[in-house]
């Protein structure tokens, strides 16, 4: 039986393209693969999704696929010359549609000046230099450098507290979204989310394309963190994207934001992925630093549903070792006596079925059952159980392969695909056998099993049973 509860997301890229690398990544512990739409052509992204599906079939594993949309990205003009900026320097920024004057720093977006407010800061690259806005005019922005650094062509530009003039989903994102739907993506993540309206837009577009993909909001802007509760209400999960948030708010604000975001997401039962530079040194080194191991462990103890590798697997020299290291660190961290993400009484069950599932978790804990066995039509039951971070693995039995794939990011859930049962007795017998044969629960072990009076009906859970796994005949 797989003991690790925290899931691992690995980003695909050139380093995962050679033959057998994906097979080795899955064997090392990958639960979901990420297609980063900011890099590579659509043909490369399509091929990588197909390769991941083929590797999952070879491994007889259920693997999720996450498409990560690039979102609106601002950059300095290609004509920007290298310029070193010192603290206190005055710089004038202009959009690409403005009549350029000598000394202007041009941003490759026509209405750039309309984005900026006097509350905004303008941040270049990975955080340096940073500018405070002194005056926001109709065509130009006058700003003073509060930290030093270089300006150069095509550097990224971040505007904090920007007006909502940029589209949440760009033309490129629309094309990438169509590819995600074509490839039957299980999750779609949206970058640079500012409010719940952005996530509603993504959800509506997916439904218009008849995709049941689950939505992930990337929390990487100050505005997103300030509107976190509303974003959680309309999203299926969130990603703590520490890189761009550190650029916006400053690296010193990342740790507390991360802890608070994980806590608030887990308390309302939403999955949360912690990402960015988790094992960054392993892009080149064969093992992580002690600080990186502590970082991963803290994310696990805080209750992250999943931890993510980015460049470590996409372009790293030790992709398989990075996955293996992350799996070992996560497994070891889960031995800590208190996983802080466990939902508390402040958020009681919101339906009769959810209350029954909560009781099933409590029964499994009290009796030290070997596992929770949760038949599910929609995935809702296992998600409710995962919210409480039980010590027992949650074996989710579903007849729908996509539901199974969408459970790959839920903490502690082991999805197993099964056929439809006609009666409750058939469901119970089938569930116990699958828990043994596919879930790895040993014969004779006690498990807590849930069911509804009507099999295959979402939200109808009303029964809790204590059963023993039958012997292998």
C-alpha positions in Angstrom: 0.0 0.0 0.0 1.3 3.5 -0.8 1.9 5.2 2.5 2.7 8.8 1.3 -0.4 11.1 1.6 0.9 14.3 0.0 0.9 14.2 -3.7 3.6 15.2 -6.2 3.2 17.2 -9.3 6.0 17.2 -11.9 6.4 19.7 -14.7 7.1 18.2 -18.1 9.7 19.6 -20.5 12.8 18.8 -22.5 14.3 16.8 -19.6 11.3 14.5 -19.5 11.1 13.9 -23.3 13.7 11.1 -23.7 12.4 7.5 -23.7 11.7 5.9 -20.3 12.1 9.1 -18.4 8.3 9.5 -17.8 8.1 5.8 -16.7 10.9 6.4 -14.2 9.2 9.6 -12.9 5.9 7.7 -12.3 7.8 4.9 -10.6 9.6 7.5 -8.4 6.2 8.8 -7.2 4.6 11.4 -9.5 0.8 11.6 -9.1 0.1 14.4 -11.6 2.0 16.0 -14.5 2.0 19.7 -15.4 2.0 21.1 -18.9 3.4 24.7 -18.5 1.8 26.7 -21.4 4.4 29.4 -20.9 7.0 27.2 -22.5 7.1 25.1 -25.7 5.0 24.9 -28.8 1.5 23.5 -28.8 2.7 20.5 -30.7 5.2 19.9 -27.9 2.6 20.3 -25.3 0.2 17.9 -27.1 2.9 15.3 -27.5 3.9 15.5 -23.8 0.3 15.1 -22.7 0.0 12.0 -25.0 3.3 10.6 -23.7 2.1 11.1 -20.1 -1.2 9.2 -20.8 0.8 6.4 -22.4 3.2 6.2 -19.5 0.3 6.0 -17.1 -1.2 3.1 -19.1 2.1 1.2 -19.0 2.4 1.7 -15.3 -1.3 0.8 -14.7 -1.5 4.0 -12.7 -4.1 6.8 -12.5 -2.3 10.0 -13.3 -3.7 13.5 -13.5 -2.8 16.1 -16.1 -2.7 19.8 -15.3 -2.5 22.5 -17.9 -1.1 25.7 -16.5 -2.2 28.8 -18.5 0.3 31.6 -18.9 -2.1 34.5 -18.2 -1.4 38.1 -19.0 2.4 38.8 -19.0 3.9 42.2 -19.5 7.4 42.7 -20.8 9.8 45.6 -21.6 10.1 46.4 -25.3 12.6 44.5 -27.4 14.3 47.8 -28.1 15.1 48.4 -24.4 18.8 48.9 -24.0 20.7 47.6 -20.9 20.5 50.2 -18.2 21.6 49.9 -14.5 19.2 51.6 -12.2 20.2 52.9 -8.7 18.1 53.6 -5.7 16.4 57.0 -6.1 16.7 57.1 -9.9 13.6 58.6 -11.6 12.3 56.6 -14.6 9.5 57.3 -17.0 7.5 54.3 -18.3 5.3 54.5 -21.4 3.1 52.0 -23.2 3.8 50.9 -26.7 1.1 53.2 -28.1 2.5 56.4 -26.6 4.6 58.8 -28.5 8.0 57.8 -27.2 10.2 60.5 -25.8 13.9 60.3 -25.2 14.7 58.3 -22.0 11.3 56.6 -21.9 11.3 53.0 -20.9 8.7 51.3 -23.1 6.5 48.5 -21.9 5.2 46.2 -24.7 1.5 46.9 -23.9 -0.4 49.7 -25.5 -2.4 50.9 -22.5 0.3 50.4 -19.9 -0.3 53.8 -18.2 -4.0 53.0 -17.7 -3.1 49.9 -15.6 -1.1 51.8 -13.1 -2.5 53.6 -10.0 -0.6 55.8 -7.5 -0.8 52.8 -5.1 1.1 50.6 -7.6 4.7 49.5 -7.6 6.4 48.5 -10.9 8.7 45.5 -10.5 11.1 44.3 -13.1 12.3 40.7 -13.7 12.5 38.5 -10.6 12.1 41.5 -8.3 14.9 44.0 -9.1 14.7 46.9 -9.7 11.5 47.9 -8.0 9.8 51.3 -8.5 7.3 53.3 -6.5 4.9 55.3 -8.6 5.2 59.1 -8.1 2.8 60.2 -10.8 0.4 58.3 -13.0 -0.5 60.2 -16.1 -2.7 59.3 -19.1 0.4 58.3 -21.3 3.3 58.0 -18.9 4.2 56.8 -15.5 6.8 58.6 -13.4 8.4 56.4 -10.8 11.4 56.3 -8.4 13.6 53.3 -7.9 13.4 51.9 -4.4 15.8 49.0 -5.2 18.6 48.8 -7.7 18.9 46.5 -10.7 19.2 46.3 -14.5 16.6 47.1 -17.2 17.0 45.2 -20.4 15.0 44.0 -23.4 12.1 41.6 -22.8 12.4 41.6 -19.1 9.1 40.8 -17.3 7.1 43.6 -15.8 4.8 43.3 -12.8 2.4 46.0 -11.6 1.0 45.7 -8.1 -2.6 46.9 -7.4 -3.2 47.3 -11.2 -6.5 48.4 -12.6 -8.4 45.4 -14.1 -7.6 46.5 -17.7 -5.7 43.4 -18.6 -7.8 40.4 -19.6 -7.6 37.5 -17.2 -7.5 35.1 -20.1 -5.6 36.3 -23.2 -5.9 35.1 -26.8 -2.9 32.8 -26.2 -4.7 31.4 -23.1 -7.8 30.7 -25.2 -5.8 28.7 -27.7 -4.1 26.8 -24.9 -7.4 26.2 -23.2 -8.7 24.6 -26.4 -5.7 22.3 -26.4 -6.3 21.4 -22.7 -9.8 20.4 -23.5 -8.7 18.5 -26.6 -6.2 16.6 -24.4 -8.9 15.8 -21.8 -7.1 17.8 -19.1 -8.1 17.0 -15.5 -7.1 20.4 -14.1 -6.6 23.9 -15.6 -4.6 26.5 -13.6 -5.0 30.2 -14.2 -2.0 32.5 -13.7 -2.1 36.0 -12.2 -5.6 35.6 -10.7 -6.8 38.9 -9.2 -10.3 38.1 -8.1 -13.1 35.5 -8.0 -14.4 37.0 -11.3 -11.2 35.7 -13.1 -12.0 32.2 -11.9 -15.6 32.4 -12.8 -14.5 33.4 -16.3 -12.2 30.3 -16.5 -15.0 28.0 -15.2 -17.5 29.4 -17.7 -15.2 28.9 -20.6 -14.5 25.3 -19.6 -18.2 24.6 -19.3 -18.8 26.2 -22.7 -16.3 23.8 -24.2 -18.0 20.9 -22.3 -15.0 20.2 -20.2 -15.4 19.0 -16.6 -11.8 20.0 -15.8 -11.3 21.3 -12.3 -10.0 24.8 -11.8 -6.9 25.9 -9.9 -6.3 29.5 -9.0 -2.7 30.5 -8.8 -2.1 32.8 -5.8 0.8 35.0 -7.0 -0.6 38.5 -6.9 -1.2 40.7 -3.8 -4.8 41.3 -5.0 -5.4 37.5 -5.1 -4.2 37.0 -1.5 -6.4 39.9 -0.4 -9.5 38.3 -2.1 -8.5 34.7 -1.2 -11.8 33.7 0.5 -13.9 34.7 -2.5 -11.5 33.0 -4.9 -11.7 29.8 -2.8 -15.5 29.9 -3.0 -15.4 29.6 -6.9 -12.3 27.5 -7.4 -11.7 23.8 -7.0 -8.2 24.4 -5.7 -5.4 26.8 -5.4 -1.7 26.9 -6.1 0.7 28.8 -3.8 2.9 30.2 -6.6 5.7 31.7 -4.5 7.8 33.0 -7.3 5.7 35.8 -8.7 4.2 36.5 -5.3 7.7 37.1 -4.0 8.3 39.5 -6.9 5.1 41.4 -6.1 5.1 41.5 -2.3 8.8 40.9 -1.5 10.4 37.6 -0.5 10.0 38.4 3.2 6.2 38.2 2.9 6.1 34.8 1.2 6.4 32.4 4.3 3.5 33.8 6.2 1.3 34.1 3.1 2.1 30.5 2.3 1.1 29.3 5.7 -2.1 31.4 5.9 -3.1 30.4 2.3 -2.7 26.7 3.0 -4.6 26.9 6.3 -7.6 28.8 4.8 -7.8 26.5 1.8 -7.7 23.3 3.8 -10.3 24.5 6.3 -12.8 24.8 3.5 -11.8 21.5 1.9 -10.1 22.9 -1.2 -6.9 21.2 -2.5 -3.8 23.3 -2.3 -0.5 22.9 -4.2 2.6 24.5 -2.9 5.0 25.4 -5.7 8.1 27.2 -6.9 11.8 26.5 -6.2 11.1 23.7 -3.7 14.2 21.7 -4.8 15.8 24.3 -7.0 19.3 23.2 -6.4 18.5 19.8 -8.0 18.3 21.4 -11.4 22.0 20.8 -11.3 22.8 18.9 -8.0 22.1 15.3 -7.4 20.6 15.9 -3.9 18.7 18.7 -2.2 20.0 21.2 0.3 19.0 20.9 3.9 17.1 24.1 3.6 15.1 22.7 0.7 14.3 19.6 2.6 13.0 21.7 5.5 10.9 23.8 3.0 9.2 20.7 1.5 8.7 19.2 5.0 7.1 22.4 6.3 4.7 22.6 3.3 3.7 19.0 4.1 3.2 19.6 7.8 1.2 22.7 7.0 -1.3 20.5 5.2 -0.5 21.0 1.4 -2.4 18.5 -0.7 0.5 18.4 -3.2 4.0 19.8 -3.7 5.2 20.7 -7.1 8.5 20.5 -9.1 9.0 23.0 -11.9 12.3 23.5 -13.6 13.7 20.6 -11.4 11.9 18.1 -13.7 11.2 20.2 -16.8 14.9 21.1 -17.6 16.8 19.6 -14.6 19.7 17.3 -14.9 18.4 15.0 -12.1 14.6 14.9 -12.7 14.0 11.4 -11.4 16.2 11.9 -8.4 14.3 15.2 -7.6 10.9 13.3 -7.6 12.4 10.5 -5.5 13.9 13.1 -3.0 10.6 14.9 -2.7 8.7 11.7 -2.1 11.0 10.6 0.7 11.0 14.0 2.4 7.2 14.2 2.2 6.8 10.7 3.6 9.1 11.4 6.4 7.4 14.7 7.2 4.0 13.0 7.5 5.3 11.2 10.6 4.9 14.5 12.4 2.1 14.0 15.0 0.0 17.0 13.9 -0.7 17.8 10.3 -1.9 21.4 10.6 -4.1 21.4 7.6 -6.7 19.2 9.3 -10.1 20.9 9.1 -11.4 22.0 12.5 -14.9 22.5 13.9 -15.0 26.1 12.7 -16.1 24.7 9.3 -18.8 22.0 10.1 -20.2 19.6 7.4 -22.6 21.5 5.1 -24.8 18.5 4.2 -26.2 15.3 5.6 -23.8 13.3 3.4 -20.8 15.3 4.5 -21.8 14.8 8.1 -21.9 11.0 7.5 -18.5 11.1 5.9 -17.1 13.1 8.8 -18.4 10.5 11.2 -16.8 7.7 9.0 -13.4 9.5 9.4 -13.9 9.7 13.2 -14.9 6.0 13.4 -11.8 5.0 11.4 -9.6 7.1 13.7 -11.2 5.7 16.9 -11.0 2.1 15.8 -7.6 2.4 14.2 -9.0 1.0 11.0 -6.5 0.2 8.2 -8.3 2.3 5.5 -11.4 4.3 4.5 -13.1 2.8 1.5 -15.3 5.4 -0.3 -17.2 4.4 -3.4 -17.9 7.6 -5.3 -19.7 8.8 -8.5 -18.4 12.4 -8.5 -15.3 12.4 -6.2 -17.2 14.4 -3.6 -17.0 11.8 -0.8 -13.2 11.3 -0.9 -12.7 15.0 -1.0 -14.8 15.5 2.2 -12.7 12.8 3.9 -9.4 14.3 2.7 -10.4 17.6 4.3 -9.8 16.0 7.8 -6.4 14.6 6.9 -7.0 11.2 8.4 -4.1 8.9 9.2 -5.8 6.1 7.2 -5.5 6.1 3.4 -8.7 6.9 1.5 -9.4 4.4 -1.2 -11.8 6.0 -3.7 -13.6 3.6 -5.9 -15.2 5.1 -9.0 -16.5 3.9 -12.4 -15.5 7.2 -14.1 -11.8 7.4 -15.2 -11.8 11.2 -15.2 -13.2 11.3 -11.6 -10.3 9.0 -10.7 -7.8 11.3 -12.4 -9.3 14.3 -10.7 -8.7 12.7 -7.3 -5.0 12.3 -7.9 -4.3 15.7 -6.2 -6.4 15.1 -3.1 -4.4 14.4 0.1 -4.3 10.8 1.0 -6.7 9.6 -1.7 -5.9 6.5 -3.7 -8.3 6.4 -6.7 -9.2 3.0 -8.1 -11.4 2.5 -11.2 -14.1 -0.1 -10.9 -17.4 -1.2 -12.6 -20.9 -0.1 -11.6 -22.6 -2.1 -8.8 -26.3 -2.8 -9.1 -27.0 -3.4 -5.4 -25.6 -2.3 -2.0 -24.5 -5.9 -1.3 -22.7 -6.1 -4.6 -21.1 -2.7 -3.9 -19.8 -3.8 -0.5 -18.3 -7.1 -1.8 -16.8 -5.4 -4.8 -15.3 -2.6 -2.7 -13.6 -5.0 -0.2 -12.0 -7.0 -3.0 -10.7 -3.9 -4.7 -9.4 -2.5 -1.5 -7.4 -5.7 -1.1 -6.3 -6.2 -4.7 -5.9 -2.7 -6.0 -5.6 -0.7 -2.8 -3.1 -2.9 -1.1 -5.1 -3.4 2.1 -4.1 -6.8 3.7 -6.6 -9.6 4.2 -8.2 -9.5 7.6 -7.7 -5.8 8.1 -10.6 -3.7 9.4 -11.8 -0.9 7.1 -14.5 1.7 7.3 -16.7 1.6 4.2 -19.4 4.1 3.2 -22.3 3.8 0.7 -25.6 5.3 -0.2 -29.0 3.7 -0.5 -28.7 4.2 -4.3 -25.4 3.2 -5.9 -23.8 5.6 -8.3 -25.7 8.6 -7.0 -23.7 11.7 -6.1 -24.3 13.1 -2.6 -26.4 10.2 -1.4 -23.9 8.7 1.2 -25.9 7.6 4.2 -24.4 4.4 5.4 -21.2 3.6 7.4 -20.0 0.0 7.7 -17.1 -1.6 9.6 -15.9 -4.6 7.6 -12.9 -7.0 7.3 -11.0 -7.5 4.1 -11.6 -11.1 2.9 -8.8 -13.5 2.4 -7.3 -14.0 -1.1 -9.0 -17.1 -2.6 
